[in-house]
Amino acid sequence: MTSAHFIIDTTLIRQKDLGSLDQIQGQLTAAQVVTSFQKASTQNPVYNLARKVAKTLQTEEVLPIVVIGNPASLNATLAAILDFDESLRWPLLLINWGDKNHSTNHLVNQILTSLNNQAIQQAPLGLVTGSVPKQGKQYFLDSFQVGPDFSAILPKFNQKFAWKHAFHQMFSFWGQASRNQNKISFSWTLRFGHTYQNHSKTLGLQIILGQDGVAAEIRLVNQLPWPQIMLTYLRGKKGVENPSRKGFTTIPLTIPADFHIQDIQSVKIDGRLLQSGAYSFTMTIAGTYPIMAVTEN
């Protein structure tokens, strides 16, 4: 059985569920797969912990890093590793927390089975260069998000609709101190190939990397009353064509692409809160990165 480093994003876990982490750690330690087990928090975020792990990786054999969290947690881990050394290619395994009401035993079994099978795939490695939020570059896998997390309700209509996850995201957004959408929407422009577009009232967007023959795309949520956003989504689930500009919009993307985001106010990029201002970056593909697939018995 392959051992691994573990990074747990506790900011995604409810207070009453934190006790289960001790059970998870105990079972994984008993299975002799734990090289390190670290819990990220608001005070000590995933990026900081992953960077500390990266400092030890150069002197060790190649070991996977298991991230228990969400795609933003995985991106933070990846960014920390490659910010430390761009040549490092340590396999990453993401165990999504909260997708289902998994029991502790099921989650541990999922991790052990995945480490045992080691089904590693080379995933496209996205790179944004520019003000993100300071001048520099940031790597990401699968998707890069600007604004609140709308991933549960974005227009991927063939996905299983996670009601609990979707309502959690909506209430989290609506419960912010600034409930007026005008205060947190932003305008932005996109340029790629011979195409130039302007969007004036966007609440959130995701850049989705293409793979396995699927083209890259942008999925965004435009400013719209919440009931209409939900109705638009449900119509899409029933096979009704997604009305353009009615809450959801999907844009095919040719890479490289240039983004300019104007007048951001208290919004997040890939989970990190930004200061007010304008941001611009260019998105490209920077090769591939080894990702370990989640497998079950």
SEVO-201085 format. One record per residue (C-alpha): x, y, z; chain; residue in three letters. Coordinates in steps of 0.02 Angstrom, whole numbers, padded with zeros to 5 digits. Example, Ala and Ser with C-alpha at 12.3 -4.5 7.8 and 13.67 -1.06 7.14 Angstrom:
2
+--------+--------+--------+--------+-------+
|     c1 |     c2 |     c3 | vexkol | vexke |
+--------+--------+--------+--------+-------+
|  00615 | -00225 |  00390 |      A |   Ala |
|  00684 | -00053 |  00357 |      A |   Ser |
+--------+--------+--------+--------+-------+
% end
This chain:
297
+--------+--------+--------+--------+-------+
|     c1 |     c2 |     c3 | vexkol | vexke |
+--------+--------+--------+--------+-------+
|  00000 |  00000 |  00000 |      A |   Met |
|  00069 |  00172 | -00050 |      A |   Thr |
|  00085 |  00299 |  00089 |      A |   Ser |
|  00040 |  00482 |  00061 |      A |   Ala |
|  00036 |  00657 |  00131 |      A |   His |
| -00138 |  00716 |  00183 |      A |   Phe |
| -00204 |  00894 |  00182 |      A |   Ile |
| -00380 |  00922 |  00248 |      A |   Ile |
| -00471 |  01086 |  00213 |      A |   Asp |
| -00568 |  01105 |  00376 |      A |   Thr |
| -00645 |  01270 |  00317 |      A |   Thr |
| -00768 |  01163 |  00217 |      A |   Leu |
| -00816 |  01052 |  00362 |      A |   Ile |
| -00956 |  01091 |  00484 |      A |   Arg |
| -00905 |  01110 |  00665 |      A |   Gln |
| -01004 |  00957 |  00719 |      A |   Lys |
| -00915 |  00850 |  00588 |      A |   Asp |
| -00737 |  00897 |  00636 |      A |   Leu |
| -00728 |  00753 |  00760 |      A |   Gly |
| -00737 |  00629 |  00616 |      A |   Ser |
| -00565 |  00687 |  00558 |      A |   Leu |
| -00485 |  00603 |  00709 |      A |   Asp |
| -00571 |  00441 |  00661 |      A |   Gln |
| -00512 |  00459 |  00482 |      A |   Ile |
| -00335 |  00494 |  00537 |      A |   Gln |
| -00337 |  00347 |  00657 |      A |   Gly |
| -00397 |  00223 |  00525 |      A |   Gln |
| -00275 |  00286 |  00394 |      A |   Leu |
| -00132 |  00279 |  00520 |      A |   Thr |
| -00180 |  00101 |  00566 |      A |   Ala |
| -00173 |  00057 |  00381 |      A |   Ala |
|  00005 |  00129 |  00377 |      A |   Gln |
| -00027 |  00252 |  00236 |      A |   Val |
|  00001 |  00417 |  00329 |      A |   Val |
|  00166 |  00507 |  00302 |      A |   Thr |
|  00093 |  00671 |  00364 |      A |   Ser |
| -00084 |  00727 |  00410 |      A |   Phe |
| -00116 |  00913 |  00415 |      A |   Gln |
| -00275 |  01013 |  00442 |      A |   Lys |
| -00290 |  01178 |  00350 |      A |   Ala |
| -00390 |  01319 |  00430 |      A |   Ser |
| -00429 |  01502 |  00398 |      A |   Thr |
| -00274 |  01549 |  00498 |      A |   Gln |
| -00164 |  01418 |  00414 |      A |   Asn |
| -00235 |  01394 |  00238 |      A |   Pro |
| -00210 |  01250 |  00118 |      A |   Val |
| -00079 |  01346 |  00018 |      A |   Tyr |
|  00035 |  01369 |  00170 |      A |   Asn |
|  00024 |  01187 |  00222 |      A |   Leu |
|  00053 |  01124 |  00045 |      A |   Ala |
|  00207 |  01234 |  00028 |      A |   Arg |
|  00279 |  01160 |  00189 |      A |   Lys |
|  00248 |  00987 |  00119 |      A |   Val |
|  00332 |  01036 | -00045 |      A |   Ala |
|  00490 |  01081 |  00049 |      A |   Lys |
|  00505 |  00902 |  00111 |      A |   Thr |
|  00461 |  00817 | -00053 |      A |   Leu |
|  00627 |  00847 | -00138 |      A |   Gln |
|  00717 |  00734 | -00015 |      A |   Thr |
|  00589 |  00593 | -00016 |      A |   Glu |
|  00529 |  00461 | -00136 |      A |   Glu |
|  00382 |  00509 | -00245 |      A |   Val |
|  00227 |  00506 | -00136 |      A |   Leu |
|  00048 |  00560 | -00177 |      A |   Pro |
| -00035 |  00705 | -00090 |      A |   Ile |
| -00216 |  00671 | -00039 |      A |   Val |
| -00322 |  00828 | -00027 |      A |   Val |
| -00487 |  00813 |  00066 |      A |   Ile |
| -00585 |  00967 |  00013 |      A |   Gly |
| -00648 |  01036 | -00152 |      A |   Asn |
| -00572 |  01087 | -00321 |      A |   Pro |
| -00515 |  01254 | -00249 |      A |   Ala |
| -00421 |  01158 | -00112 |      A |   Ser |
| -00337 |  01054 | -00246 |      A |   Leu |
| -00290 |  01209 | -00346 |      A |   Asn |
| -00215 |  01288 | -00189 |      A |   Ala |
| -00110 |  01132 | -00160 |      A |   Thr |
| -00053 |  01127 | -00340 |      A |   Leu |
| -00010 |  01313 | -00339 |      A |   Ala |
|  00095 |  01293 | -00181 |      A |   Ala |
|  00192 |  01146 | -00253 |      A |   Ile |
|  00230 |  01229 | -00420 |      A |   Leu |
|  00266 |  01399 | -00342 |      A |   Asp |
|  00400 |  01311 | -00240 |      A |   Phe |
|  00471 |  01210 | -00386 |      A |   Asp |
|  00391 |  01207 | -00560 |      A |   Glu |
|  00476 |  01041 | -00599 |      A |   Ser |
|  00389 |  00944 | -00459 |      A |   Leu |
|  00257 |  00819 | -00516 |      A |   Arg |
|  00188 |  00735 | -00360 |      A |   Trp |
|  00024 |  00642 | -00395 |      A |   Pro |
| -00129 |  00727 | -00319 |      A |   Leu |
| -00288 |  00639 | -00261 |      A |   Leu |
| -00442 |  00744 | -00225 |      A |   Leu |
| -00572 |  00673 | -00106 |      A |   Ile |
| -00722 |  00789 | -00119 |      A |   Asn |
| -00794 |  00830 |  00051 |      A |   Trp |
| -00981 |  00850 |  00055 |      A |   Gly |
| -01028 |  00777 | -00115 |      A |   Asp |
| -01125 |  00642 | -00025 |      A |   Lys |
| -01157 |  00595 |  00155 |      A |   Asn |
| -01015 |  00471 |  00156 |      A |   His |
| -00980 |  00380 |  00317 |      A |   Ser |
| -00806 |  00388 |  00390 |      A |   Thr |
| -00778 |  00205 |  00343 |      A |   Asn |
| -00831 |  00236 |  00163 |      A |   His |
| -00717 |  00387 |  00145 |      A |   Leu |
| -00568 |  00292 |  00216 |      A |   Val |
| -00605 |  00144 |  00103 |      A |   Asn |
| -00614 |  00262 | -00046 |      A |   Gln |
| -00442 |  00333 | -00003 |      A |   Ile |
| -00361 |  00163 |  00027 |      A |   Leu |
| -00432 |  00088 | -00133 |      A |   Thr |
| -00374 |  00238 | -00236 |      A |   Ser |
| -00198 |  00232 | -00162 |      A |   Leu |
| -00190 |  00046 | -00193 |      A |   Asn |
| -00249 |  00056 | -00374 |      A |   Asn |
| -00147 |  00211 | -00418 |      A |   Gln |
| -00248 |  00250 | -00574 |      A |   Ala |
| -00147 |  00402 | -00626 |      A |   Ile |
| -00199 |  00512 | -00772 |      A |   Gln |
| -00111 |  00659 | -00850 |      A |   Gln |
| -00229 |  00807 | -00836 |      A |   Ala |
| -00210 |  00973 | -00930 |      A |   Pro |
| -00124 |  01104 | -00825 |      A |   Leu |
| -00199 |  01278 | -00841 |      A |   Gly |
| -00095 |  01434 | -00811 |      A |   Leu |
| -00153 |  01612 | -00785 |      A |   Val |
| -00020 |  01747 | -00796 |      A |   Thr |
| -00047 |  01928 | -00744 |      A |   Gly |
| -00137 |  02010 | -00599 |      A |   Ser |
| -00209 |  01859 | -00504 |      A |   Val |
| -00223 |  01956 | -00388 |      A |   Pro |
| -00043 |  02020 | -00385 |      A |   Lys |
|  00072 |  02015 | -00535 |      A |   Gln |
|  00128 |  01837 | -00560 |      A |   Gly |
|  00059 |  01670 | -00614 |      A |   Lys |
| -00055 |  01535 | -00547 |      A |   Gln |
| -00079 |  01355 | -00602 |      A |   Tyr |
| -00244 |  01263 | -00593 |      A |   Phe |
| -00328 |  01098 | -00636 |      A |   Leu |
| -00499 |  01071 | -00715 |      A |   Asp |
| -00570 |  01243 | -00676 |      A |   Ser |
| -00526 |  01418 | -00618 |      A |   Phe |
| -00662 |  01519 | -00533 |      A |   Gln |
| -00694 |  01705 | -00520 |      A |   Val |
| -00828 |  01758 | -00396 |      A |   Gly |
| -00936 |  01654 | -00278 |      A |   Pro |
| -00940 |  01465 | -00296 |      A |   Asp |
| -01087 |  01422 | -00409 |      A |   Phe |
| -01018 |  01253 | -00462 |      A |   Ser |
| -01170 |  01156 | -00401 |      A |   Ala |
| -01290 |  01254 | -00511 |      A |   Ile |
| -01184 |  01303 | -00661 |      A |   Leu |
| -01257 |  01244 | -00826 |      A |   Pro |
| -01186 |  01070 | -00839 |      A |   Lys |
| -01359 |  00999 | -00860 |      A |   Phe |
| -01307 |  00817 | -00875 |      A |   Asn |
| -01238 |  00815 | -00698 |      A |   Gln |
| -01335 |  00749 | -00550 |      A |   Lys |
| -01412 |  00897 | -00461 |      A |   Phe |
| -01347 |  00904 | -00283 |      A |   Ala |
| -01491 |  00997 | -00199 |      A |   Trp |
| -01405 |  01011 | -00030 |      A |   Lys |
| -01245 |  01076 | -00108 |      A |   His |
| -01337 |  01198 | -00222 |      A |   Ala |
| -01446 |  01273 | -00084 |      A |   Phe |
| -01293 |  01288 |  00028 |      A |   His |
| -01205 |  01389 | -00107 |      A |   Gln |
| -01357 |  01499 | -00136 |      A |   Met |
| -01388 |  01536 |  00047 |      A |   Phe |
| -01202 |  01568 |  00073 |      A |   Ser |
| -01207 |  01696 | -00067 |      A |   Phe |
| -01372 |  01775 | -00013 |      A |   Trp |
| -01316 |  01783 |  00168 |      A |   Gly |
| -01168 |  01895 |  00131 |      A |   Gln |
| -01169 |  02067 |  00208 |      A |   Ala |
| -01189 |  02144 |  00036 |      A |   Ser |
| -01350 |  02066 | -00030 |      A |   Arg |
| -01372 |  02189 | -00173 |      A |   Asn |
| -01311 |  02101 | -00331 |      A |   Gln |
| -01259 |  02269 | -00405 |      A |   Asn |
| -01127 |  02282 | -00269 |      A |   Lys |
| -01043 |  02116 | -00305 |      A |   Ile |
| -01071 |  02094 | -00492 |      A |   Ser |
| -00927 |  02142 | -00605 |      A |   Phe |
| -00897 |  02184 | -00787 |      A |   Ser |
| -00763 |  02098 | -00889 |      A |   Trp |
| -00698 |  02077 | -01064 |      A |   Thr |
| -00633 |  01923 | -01154 |      A |   Leu |
| -00519 |  01915 | -01306 |      A |   Arg |
| -00466 |  01756 | -01395 |      A |   Phe |
| -00424 |  01726 | -01577 |      A |   Gly |
| -00526 |  01850 | -01679 |      A |   His |
| -00663 |  01861 | -01546 |      A |   Thr |
| -00689 |  02003 | -01423 |      A |   Tyr |
| -00832 |  02002 | -01297 |      A |   Gln |
| -00893 |  02116 | -01158 |      A |   Asn |
| -01001 |  02060 | -01010 |      A |   His |
| -01070 |  02195 | -00896 |      A |   Ser |
| -01166 |  02108 | -00755 |      A |   Lys |
| -01081 |  01946 | -00702 |      A |   Thr |
| -01095 |  01868 | -00529 |      A |   Leu |
| -00972 |  01726 | -00556 |      A |   Gly |
| -00882 |  01628 | -00691 |      A |   Leu |
| -00779 |  01471 | -00712 |      A |   Gln |
| -00645 |  01436 | -00842 |      A |   Ile |
| -00662 |  01251 | -00881 |      A |   Ile |
| -00513 |  01162 | -00960 |      A |   Leu |
| -00554 |  01046 | -01103 |      A |   Gly |
| -00494 |  00866 | -01103 |      A |   Gln |
| -00533 |  00700 | -01187 |      A |   Asp |
| -00586 |  00788 | -01346 |      A |   Gly |
| -00697 |  00915 | -01257 |      A |   Val |
| -00661 |  01097 | -01296 |      A |   Ala |
| -00622 |  01223 | -01160 |      A |   Ala |
| -00764 |  01338 | -01110 |      A |   Glu |
| -00822 |  01473 | -00991 |      A |   Ile |
| -00978 |  01451 | -00886 |      A |   Arg |
| -01047 |  01605 | -00803 |      A |   Leu |
| -01193 |  01663 | -00698 |      A |   Val |
| -01261 |  01833 | -00747 |      A |   Asn |
| -01352 |  01953 | -00633 |      A |   Gln |
| -01529 |  01888 | -00613 |      A |   Leu |
| -01654 |  01861 | -00470 |      A |   Pro |
| -01623 |  01696 | -00381 |      A |   Trp |
| -01793 |  01618 | -00421 |      A |   Pro |
| -01763 |  01648 | -00606 |      A |   Gln |
| -01587 |  01574 | -00595 |      A |   Ile |
| -01659 |  01417 | -00516 |      A |   Met |
| -01802 |  01405 | -00642 |      A |   Leu |
| -01679 |  01424 | -00786 |      A |   Thr |
| -01574 |  01283 | -00716 |      A |   Tyr |
| -01722 |  01167 | -00691 |      A |   Leu |
| -01782 |  01201 | -00869 |      A |   Arg |
| -01611 |  01148 | -00930 |      A |   Gly |
| -01621 |  00988 | -00827 |      A |   Lys |
| -01784 |  00947 | -00917 |      A |   Lys |
| -01701 |  00964 | -01086 |      A |   Gly |
| -01763 |  01138 | -01127 |      A |   Val |
| -01633 |  01238 | -01221 |      A |   Glu |
| -01540 |  01354 | -01104 |      A |   Asn |
| -01601 |  01533 | -01140 |      A |   Pro |
| -01453 |  01641 | -01186 |      A |   Ser |
| -01411 |  01774 | -01057 |      A |   Arg |
| -01550 |  01713 | -00941 |      A |   Lys |
| -01446 |  01677 | -00789 |      A |   Gly |
| -01327 |  01551 | -00866 |      A |   Phe |
| -01214 |  01569 | -01016 |      A |   Thr |
| -01085 |  01447 | -01087 |      A |   Thr |
| -00949 |  01516 | -01202 |      A |   Ile |
| -00832 |  01404 | -01305 |      A |   Pro |
| -00653 |  01457 | -01272 |      A |   Leu |
| -00499 |  01457 | -01382 |      A |   Thr |
| -00333 |  01460 | -01289 |      A |   Ile |
| -00236 |  01573 | -01264 |      A |   Pro |
| -00364 |  01697 | -01201 |      A |   Ala |
| -00352 |  01868 | -01120 |      A |   Asp |
| -00465 |  01921 | -00977 |      A |   Phe |
| -00490 |  02095 | -00907 |      A |   His |
| -00602 |  02109 | -00753 |      A |   Ile |
| -00657 |  02285 | -00706 |      A |   Gln |
| -00710 |  02358 | -00540 |      A |   Asp |
| -00709 |  02201 | -00433 |      A |   Ile |
| -00784 |  02233 | -00262 |      A |   Gln |
| -00759 |  02102 | -00125 |      A |   Ser |
| -00755 |  01953 | -00241 |      A |   Val |
| -00650 |  01796 | -00240 |      A |   Lys |
| -00535 |  01718 | -00370 |      A |   Ile |
| -00517 |  01531 | -00344 |      A |   Asp |
| -00567 |  01546 | -00162 |      A |   Gly |
| -00455 |  01693 | -00117 |      A |   Arg |
| -00533 |  01860 | -00070 |      A |   Leu |
| -00472 |  02003 | -00179 |      A |   Leu |
| -00458 |  02187 | -00146 |      A |   Gln |
| -00566 |  02306 | -00247 |      A |   Ser |
| -00493 |  02354 | -00415 |      A |   Gly |
| -00462 |  02293 | -00592 |      A |   Ala |
| -00376 |  02130 | -00636 |      A |   Tyr |
| -00311 |  02061 | -00800 |      A |   Ser |
| -00230 |  01896 | -00847 |      A |   Phe |
| -00191 |  01783 | -00993 |      A |   Thr |
| -00239 |  01600 | -00987 |      A |   Met |
| -00134 |  01464 | -01071 |      A |   Thr |
| -00099 |  01278 | -01055 |      A |   Ile |
|  00064 |  01229 | -00969 |      A |   Ala |
|  00076 |  01044 | -01008 |      A |   Gly |
| -00001 |  00912 | -00895 |      A |   Thr |
|  00001 |  00856 | -00713 |      A |   Tyr |
| -00023 |  00681 | -00639 |      A |   Pro |
| -00192 |  00661 | -00554 |      A |   Ile |
| -00244 |  00502 | -00462 |      A |   Met |
| -00422 |  00450 | -00500 |      A |   Ala |
| -00542 |  00410 | -00359 |      A |   Val |
| -00587 |  00225 | -00367 |      A |   Thr |
| -00704 |  00113 | -00269 |      A |   Glu |
| -00700 | -00071 | -00223 |      A |   Asn |
+--------+--------+--------+--------+-------+
% end
